[in-house]
Amino acid sequence: MSKFGLIGRNIDYSFSKSFFSEKFERENLAHSYENFDIPSIENFPDIISETNNLQGINVTIPYKQSVIPFLDSLDETAEKIGAVNVIKVLDDKKLRGYNTDYFGFQKSLSHFLPLKNRKALILGKGGASKAIAYALDNLGFDFQYVSRRDDGCLNYNQLDRETVENHLLIVNCTPLGTFPNIMDCPDIPYQFVTPDHLLFDLIYNPTETKFLKRGRLKGARTSNGKDMLILQAEKAWEIWKS
């Protein structure tokens, strides 16, 4: 039996396990999928050495960047993005990293285009945000990162009316609002959100985060990360079975 799995931290809520387990059962595939909830990326080699017949791994928060030094090679796109969410175990047992997050986001975003301008704010600077930036660049967007850290990005307290009104796509790449902390949301000035805006949240649990709800109440279109997750998972399966 071939095995697949997900590495991350605090991943009981995982979409991936239910998606792939149901897929394997529905398609009568003799595969299994399990969560590898690890406290540190330093535990990653143990998973590889101790799991027989491991064929593929998904990667989620907070290891999309820190897993890279443990891999033997990167797909060209993953190398450009600088983050990995899919690992394929090759025939020689070497590990190759890929990124399908950008594909899922790019395809799901395309259903909402065009916007009145192609300017975006990316909330957060973690591994997921790098895939979003890559997709936005592919789609011809100008974008700015917004971060709490002093790392050359916009700070949340710099988000004034002009900045918000001029960036009609706002993408939440932070974990703020994820179940069970559903009352949390990024600290942006929602009063400046308009019906011309699209608020996109990578979070899928809950279905409508506080970030999305506050945008909807201002007339903005909204999208959670469910479609993106399905698309990136299907792309991961193509990689594993190729």
C-alpha positions in Angstrom: 0.0 0.0 0.0 1.4 3.4 -1.0 1.3 6.0 1.7 0.9 9.8 1.5 0.7 12.4 4.2 0.8 16.0 5.5 3.4 17.6 7.6 2.6 20.6 9.7 1.9 21.8 13.2 -1.5 21.5 14.9 -3.1 20.0 11.8 -6.0 18.1 13.3 -8.3 20.3 11.2 -6.5 19.2 8.0 -8.4 19.5 4.7 -5.8 17.2 3.0 -6.4 14.1 5.0 -10.2 14.1 4.4 -9.8 15.0 0.7 -7.3 12.3 -0.1 -8.8 9.6 2.1 -12.2 10.2 0.4 -10.6 10.2 -3.0 -8.8 6.9 -2.4 -11.9 5.3 -1.2 -14.1 6.7 -4.0 -11.6 5.6 -6.7 -10.9 2.2 -5.0 -7.2 3.0 -4.7 -5.1 1.0 -2.3 -3.4 4.0 -0.7 -3.5 5.6 2.8 -3.1 9.2 4.0 -2.1 10.4 7.4 -1.2 13.6 9.3 2.4 14.0 10.5 2.0 16.6 13.2 5.5 17.6 14.2 6.7 20.2 16.7 9.8 21.1 14.7 11.0 20.6 11.1 14.0 18.8 12.6 11.6 15.8 13.0 11.0 15.7 9.3 13.8 13.2 8.5 12.4 10.7 11.0 9.1 10.7 9.0 11.0 9.8 5.8 13.1 7.1 7.4 10.4 5.5 9.5 7.4 5.5 7.1 7.4 2.6 4.6 6.1 3.0 1.1 5.8 6.8 1.4 5.2 8.3 -2.0 4.2 11.9 -1.5 3.8 14.6 1.2 1.9 17.8 1.5 3.4 20.6 3.5 1.5 23.2 5.4 2.1 26.0 8.0 4.7 26.6 9.3 7.1 24.4 7.2 6.7 25.5 3.6 10.0 27.3 3.6 11.9 25.5 6.4 11.5 22.1 4.7 13.5 23.1 1.7 17.0 22.4 3.1 15.9 18.8 3.7 15.0 18.2 0.0 17.3 16.9 -2.7 15.9 19.1 -5.5 13.2 21.6 -6.3 10.9 22.0 -9.3 11.7 25.2 -11.2 8.6 27.0 -10.1 9.1 26.0 -6.4 12.6 27.3 -6.6 11.3 30.7 -8.0 8.7 30.9 -5.3 10.9 29.9 -2.5 8.3 27.7 -0.8 7.1 24.1 -1.1 3.8 22.6 -0.4 4.2 19.2 -2.2 7.0 16.7 -2.0 7.4 13.7 -4.3 9.5 10.7 -3.1 11.3 9.7 -6.3 12.2 6.1 -7.2 15.7 6.5 -5.8 14.1 7.7 -2.5 15.3 11.3 -3.1 12.9 14.1 -2.3 11.8 16.7 -4.9 9.8 19.8 -3.9 7.0 21.4 -5.8 4.5 24.3 -5.3 0.9 23.9 -6.3 -0.5 26.7 -4.1 0.2 29.3 -6.7 -1.8 27.2 -9.3 -4.8 26.7 -7.0 -4.9 30.4 -6.1 -4.3 31.6 -9.7 -7.1 29.5 -11.1 -9.6 30.2 -8.3 -8.9 34.0 -8.6 -9.4 34.0 -12.3 -13.2 33.5 -11.8 -13.4 36.9 -10.2 -11.4 38.8 -12.8 -11.3 41.5 -14.1 -11.2 43.9 -11.2 -11.2 47.7 -11.8 -7.5 47.7 -11.2 -4.8 45.1 -10.8 -3.4 46.2 -7.5 -3.3 43.9 -4.5 -2.3 43.8 -0.8 -0.9 40.5 0.5 -1.4 40.2 4.2 1.4 38.2 5.8 4.9 37.3 4.7 5.0 33.5 5.3 5.5 30.6 2.8 1.9 30.8 1.5 2.3 34.5 0.6 5.2 33.7 -1.7 3.0 31.5 -3.8 0.3 34.2 -3.9 2.8 36.8 -5.0 4.0 34.5 -7.8 0.5 34.0 -9.1 -0.3 37.7 -8.9 2.9 38.4 -10.9 1.7 35.9 -13.5 -1.6 37.7 -13.7 0.0 41.2 -14.1 -0.9 42.5 -10.7 1.1 45.1 -8.8 1.2 44.1 -5.1 2.6 45.1 -1.8 3.1 42.9 1.3 1.7 44.0 4.6 3.4 42.7 7.7 3.6 43.3 11.4 7.4 42.9 11.2 9.8 45.7 10.3 11.0 44.0 7.1 10.6 46.6 4.4 6.9 45.8 3.9 3.9 48.1 4.6 3.0 48.0 8.2 -0.7 47.6 9.2 -0.7 51.1 10.7 0.3 52.5 7.2 -3.0 51.3 5.6 -4.9 54.5 5.1 -7.9 55.3 2.9 -5.9 55.9 -0.2 -3.9 52.7 0.1 -6.9 50.5 0.7 -9.0 52.2 -2.0 -6.2 51.8 -4.6 -5.7 48.1 -3.9 -8.9 46.3 -4.9 -7.7 42.8 -4.1 -6.7 42.0 -0.5 -5.5 38.5 0.2 -5.2 37.2 3.8 -2.2 34.8 4.0 -2.1 34.9 7.8 -3.6 32.3 10.0 -5.8 34.9 11.8 -9.4 33.8 12.0 -8.7 30.0 11.7 -10.9 27.8 13.8 -11.1 27.8 16.8 -10.0 31.5 16.9 -12.8 32.6 14.7 -13.1 36.1 16.2 -9.6 37.1 15.1 -8.9 39.0 11.8 -6.2 41.0 10.2 -6.1 44.6 11.6 -6.9 46.5 8.4 -9.2 49.6 8.1 -12.3 47.8 6.9 -14.2 51.1 6.7 -12.3 51.9 3.5 -13.3 48.6 1.7 -15.7 49.2 -1.2 -18.0 47.2 -3.4 -15.2 47.2 -6.0 -13.0 45.2 -3.7 -12.4 41.4 -3.6 -11.3 40.0 -0.2 -9.7 36.6 -0.6 -8.9 34.5 2.5 -6.7 31.4 2.2 -8.5 30.1 5.3 -11.3 27.6 4.7 -12.4 26.8 8.2 -14.6 28.6 9.1 -16.2 29.0 5.7 -16.6 32.8 6.3 -13.9 34.3 8.5 -14.3 37.5 10.3 -12.1 39.1 7.6 -14.5 38.0 4.9 -17.6 38.9 6.8 -16.3 42.5 7.5 -15.6 42.8 3.8 -19.0 41.5 2.7 -20.7 43.9 5.0 -19.0 46.7 3.1 -20.3 45.3 -0.2 -17.1 43.6 -1.3 -17.0 40.3 -3.1 -15.3 37.6 -1.0 -13.8 34.1 -1.4 -12.4 31.6 1.1 -9.6 29.2 0.3 -11.7 26.0 -0.3 -11.6 26.1 -4.1 -7.9 26.9 -4.0 -7.2 23.9 -1.7 -9.1 21.5 -4.0 -7.3 22.8 -7.1 -3.8 22.6 -5.4 -4.6 19.1 -4.1 -5.6 17.8 -7.5 -2.4 19.3 -9.0 -0.4 17.5 -6.2 -2.0 14.2 -7.2 -1.0 14.7 -10.8 2.6 15.2 -9.6 2.6 12.1 -7.4 1.2 9.8 -10.0 3.3 11.0 -12.9 
